[in-house]
Amino acid sequence: MNGLSIKDMIDAGVHFGHRSKYWNPKMEPYIYTTHKKLHILNLEKSSEHFNKANKFIQNLVSNNGKIMFIGTKRAASDIVRKYSDLTAMPYVNNRWLGGLLTNFNTVKQSIAKLEDLRKRFKNQKVYNLSKKQAIDLKRNIERLEKNLLGVQHLTKLPDAIFVIDTRYERIAIQEANKLNIPVIALVDSNNSFEGVDYMIPANDDAMSSIDLFLKSISETILESKPKKATASSEPKEQKKSIKAKKILKATEVKKVSLKPKKETENRDIVKDD
């Protein structure tokens, strides 16, 4: 399990919060200073809280636990899917379906329906489908896949959820709280960490920041998954670490401009130029 250096976080823009007038007062202990009316997060606190969350994830995954990644806003959507696919963990990156956790049996029925429709589409001749019926069937499949693709293999509730932006995903957090499912989250200076068990003070708008955390967590997951015993002269932990790093090398993204955004998606909160 690897931590994140202060330099890594600075390079990714993790320290950029929102304009000070939009802050959440409860985040005061995690703010280092204010620069040009922009809150700067305390990266020592970010590192400390990330290490706690990462340790929890390590223990959970080593016991065959499943973590659901949730990031439905534009900046997080593709990154969430990339690392969820890499780690074979469930995810939601389009929109949160109300009741996905609290009414999971209904969701399982929708997943079963999706599988049935796929079977029918694959065997059109067997089911004697007309061209119009096949087109309608494909549309229904695409509609269901849009919301269920990331959870289609989920047979039981996840053991924890990892959230990007507690404001965007507040309904998911509320559902997890009702079911006593642990919540891990990136929390920006303008957001609340209420209902979050493992909060990580961080920029939750910059793709570079989101990618940094999910990449490191993915490495922890890949290293922590139980492996079948195999004969090898290479130390077990070293072997797992090397394999995880090789897999993650292909996911590296280019460094982007670290200037804070002028606007965040679908809200009136802005970051300084």
TITIKOL-70452 format. One record per residue (C-alpha): x, y, z. Coordinates in Angstrom, 3 decimals. Each point is the difference from the previous one (the first is absolute). Layout:
// residues N
R        px        py        pz
R         X         Y         Z
...
***
This chain:
// residues 273
R        px        py        pz
R     0.000     0.000     0.000
R     1.529     3.296    -1.113
R    -0.744     3.455     1.358
R    -0.011     3.264    -1.933
R     2.763     2.552     0.325
R    -0.698     3.691     0.497
R     1.686     0.630    -3.361
R    -2.325    -2.462    -1.746
R    -2.991     1.810     1.438
R     1.308     3.468    -0.884
R     0.710    -1.129    -3.572
R    -3.584    -1.281    -0.270
R    -1.531     3.167     1.458
R    -1.456    -1.796     3.014
R     0.513     3.091     2.173
R    -2.290     2.323    -1.969
R    -3.260     0.562     1.852
R    -2.862     2.314    -0.947
R    -0.328     3.741     0.440
R    -0.081     0.865     3.661
R    -3.508     1.487    -0.095
R    -1.422    -3.386    -0.987
R     1.705    -2.031     2.688
R    -1.528    -2.426     2.463
R     1.064     1.166     3.501
R     0.353    -3.614     1.147
R     2.940    -0.308    -2.401
R     1.994     2.680     1.862
R     2.372    -2.523     1.698
R     1.040    -1.256    -3.436
R     0.738     3.392    -1.573
R     3.623     1.143     0.031
R    -0.406     3.568    -1.208
R    -1.855     2.327    -2.365
R     1.703     1.235    -3.165
R    -1.687     2.516    -2.292
R    -3.346    -0.782     1.641
R     0.539    -3.697    -0.703
R     0.219    -2.554     2.781
R     3.129    -2.142    -0.020
R    -0.434    -3.399     1.616
R     2.496    -1.358     2.529
R     1.702    -2.853    -1.864
R     1.453    -1.471     3.180
R    -3.578    -0.539     1.153
R    -0.904    -1.374    -3.428
R     2.881    -2.476     0.180
R    -0.892    -1.047     3.545
R    -3.651    -0.636    -0.838
R     0.827    -1.715    -3.281
R     2.305    -2.439     1.790
R    -2.786    -0.893     2.440
R    -2.454    -0.567    -2.846
R     2.560    -1.976    -1.973
R     0.686    -2.257     2.981
R    -3.722    -0.634     0.395
R    -0.258    -0.883    -3.697
R     2.982    -2.336     0.277
R    -1.584    -1.909     2.888
R    -3.401    -0.106    -1.686
R     1.253    -1.304    -3.343
R     2.326    -2.557     1.592
R    -3.156    -1.528     1.493
R    -1.735    -0.145    -3.404
R    -1.890     3.250     0.588
R    -1.525     1.971    -2.865
R     0.231     3.784    -0.347
R    -2.437     1.899    -2.210
R     1.533     3.054    -1.679
R    -2.449     2.867    -0.499
R     0.733     3.043    -2.139
R    -2.767     1.254    -2.265
R     1.194     3.508    -0.805
R     1.843     0.599    -3.251
R     3.483     0.375     1.495
R    -0.248    -3.331     1.820
R    -2.080    -2.221    -2.287
R     2.650    -1.406    -2.350
R     2.636    -0.297     2.723
R    -2.370    -1.939     2.250
R    -0.781    -2.456    -2.775
R     3.667    -0.415    -0.957
R     1.164    -1.013     3.459
R    -3.128    -1.982     0.834
R     0.509    -2.093    -3.130
R     3.678    -0.402     0.867
R    -0.740    -1.265     3.504
R    -3.213    -1.889    -0.849
R    -1.954     2.085     2.509
R    -3.603     1.221    -0.474
R    -0.584     3.615    -0.920
R    -2.603     2.662    -0.766
R     1.149     2.726    -2.397
R    -3.134     1.108    -1.847
R    -2.665     0.853     2.552
R    -0.934    -1.379     3.362
R    -3.141    -2.119    -0.103
R    -2.030     0.763     3.103
R    -0.247    -3.163     2.071
R     3.014    -1.668    -1.592
R     1.160    -0.976     3.481
R    -3.148     0.230     2.117
R    -2.153    -1.808    -2.567
R     2.657    -2.341    -1.335
R    -2.382    -2.885    -0.712
R    -1.772     2.126    -2.614
R     3.362     0.871    -1.550
R     0.845    -3.699    -0.209
R    -3.255    -0.553    -1.867
R     1.003     2.700    -2.494
R     3.391    -1.670    -0.435
R    -1.726    -3.333    -0.654
R    -2.226     1.727    -2.557
R     3.073     1.425    -1.727
R     1.553    -3.462    -0.251
R    -3.218    -1.401    -1.438
R    -0.193     2.749    -2.628
R     3.609    -0.611    -0.980
R    -0.733    -3.684    -0.401
R    -2.985     0.740    -2.221
R     1.979     2.444    -2.135
R     2.871    -2.455    -0.411
R    -2.399    -2.750    -1.101
R    -2.339     2.011    -2.208
R    -0.705    -2.912    -2.313
R    -0.903    -2.308     2.871
R    -2.496     2.542     1.330
R    -1.211     0.797    -3.534
R     0.439     3.758     0.393
R    -0.939     2.398    -2.775
R     2.397     2.789    -0.985
R    -2.083     2.551     1.914
R    -0.121    -2.215     3.093
R     3.773    -0.416    -0.136
R     0.520     3.775    -0.212
R    -2.359     0.621     2.932
R     1.748    -2.721     1.966
R     3.403     1.556    -0.612
R    -1.277     3.388     1.168
R    -1.325    -1.526     3.221
R     3.338    -1.711     0.585
R     1.911     3.259    -0.519
R    -2.350     1.854     2.346
R     0.489    -2.546     2.768
R     3.749    -0.247    -0.571
R     0.359     3.751     0.389
R    -0.994    -0.269     3.658
R     0.828    -3.608     0.853
R     3.237    -0.770    -1.843
R     2.182     0.720     3.019
R    -2.073    -2.125     2.389
R    -1.056    -2.816    -2.333
R     2.197    -2.564     1.764
R    -0.942     1.117     3.506
R    -1.805    -2.815     1.806
R    -0.033     1.594     3.453
R     0.372     3.417     1.556
R     3.520     1.475    -0.129
R     2.069    -0.043     3.175
R     0.902     3.682    -0.410
R    -0.476     2.881    -2.426
R     2.592     2.497    -1.234
R    -1.524     3.344    -0.972
R     1.307     2.859    -2.122
R    -1.759     3.191     1.194
R    -2.272    -0.415     3.000
R    -2.468     2.603    -1.284
R    -0.559    -1.687    -3.337
R    -0.314    -3.420     1.586
R    -1.883     0.934     3.183
R    -2.853    -2.447    -0.736
R     2.451    -2.883    -0.362
R     1.576     0.984     3.322
R    -3.408     0.151     1.693
R    -0.880    -3.478    -1.274
R     3.342    -1.396     1.150
R    -0.487     1.546     3.447
R    -3.417    -1.662     0.349
R     1.590    -3.379    -0.690
R     3.139     0.628     2.090
R     2.206    -0.275    -3.079
R     3.312     1.859     0.590
R     0.486     3.126    -2.114
R     3.352     1.233    -1.306
R    -0.002     3.357    -1.792
R     2.041     2.802    -1.501
R    -1.276     3.149     1.731
R     0.719     3.471    -1.392
R     0.053     3.222     2.019
R    -3.603     0.842    -0.912
R    -1.513    -3.361     0.885
R    -1.168    -1.852     3.090
R     1.511    -3.202     1.348
R    -3.141    -0.868     1.957
R    -0.723    -3.713    -0.314
R     3.525    -0.731    -1.244
R     2.074    -2.530     1.942
R     3.305     0.637    -1.777
R     0.233     3.512    -1.399
R     2.941     1.167    -2.110
R     0.340     3.805    -0.262
R     0.724     0.537    -3.693
R    -0.844     1.792    -3.210
R    -2.938    -2.015    -1.353
R    -0.333     1.986    -3.239
R     3.375    -0.400    -1.727
R     0.342    -3.185    -2.019
R     3.686    -0.207     0.936
R    -0.899    -0.028     3.706
R    -2.730    -2.618    -0.406
R     2.280    -2.159    -2.146
R     2.831     0.166     2.529
R    -2.112    -1.370     2.846
R    -1.808    -2.663    -2.011
R     3.245    -1.201    -1.544
R     1.632    -0.419     3.410
R    -3.084    -1.700     1.421
R    -0.133    -2.313    -3.015
R     3.578    -1.032     0.666
R    -0.942    -0.782     3.603
R    -2.974    -2.062    -1.180
R     2.053    -1.979    -2.510
R     2.685    -0.701     2.594
R    -2.506    -0.930     2.704
R    -2.248    -2.411    -1.871
R     0.443    -3.546     1.345
R     2.145    -2.082    -2.337
R     0.173    -3.751    -0.366
R     3.218    -1.440     1.364
R     2.554    -0.622    -2.743
R     3.543    -1.318     0.092
R     2.376     2.887    -0.549
R     3.394     1.040     1.243
R    -1.037     3.641    -0.172
R    -1.260     1.467     3.290
R    -3.799     0.145     0.021
R    -0.384     3.692     0.823
R     2.649     1.007    -2.549
R    -1.682    -2.078    -2.696
R    -3.421     1.553     0.698
R     1.413     3.526     0.014
R     1.865    -0.425    -3.286
R    -3.064    -1.456    -1.713
R    -2.244     2.815     1.200
R     2.451     2.670    -1.123
R     0.318    -1.555    -3.453
R    -3.763    -0.018    -0.423
R    -0.350     3.579     1.211
R     2.829     1.350    -2.152
R    -2.283    -0.001    -3.025
R    -2.521     2.202     1.798
R     2.319     2.959     0.532
R    -1.363     3.322    -1.211
R     1.904     3.006    -1.242
R     0.507     2.889     2.379
R    -2.611     2.691    -0.503
R    -0.087     3.678     0.776
R    -0.376     0.537     3.721
R    -1.886     3.288    -0.298
R    -3.243    -0.285     1.965
R    -3.158    -0.215    -2.052
R    -2.069     3.101    -0.526
R    -3.178    -1.984     0.391
R    -1.079    -3.320     1.376
R    -2.546    -2.087    -1.779
R    -3.684     0.875     0.446
R     0.471     2.291     2.988
R     0.804     3.607     0.723
R     3.154    -0.733     1.961
R     3.170     1.161    -1.716
R     3.683    -0.412     0.593
R     2.453     2.820    -0.393
R     1.886     0.606    -3.234
***
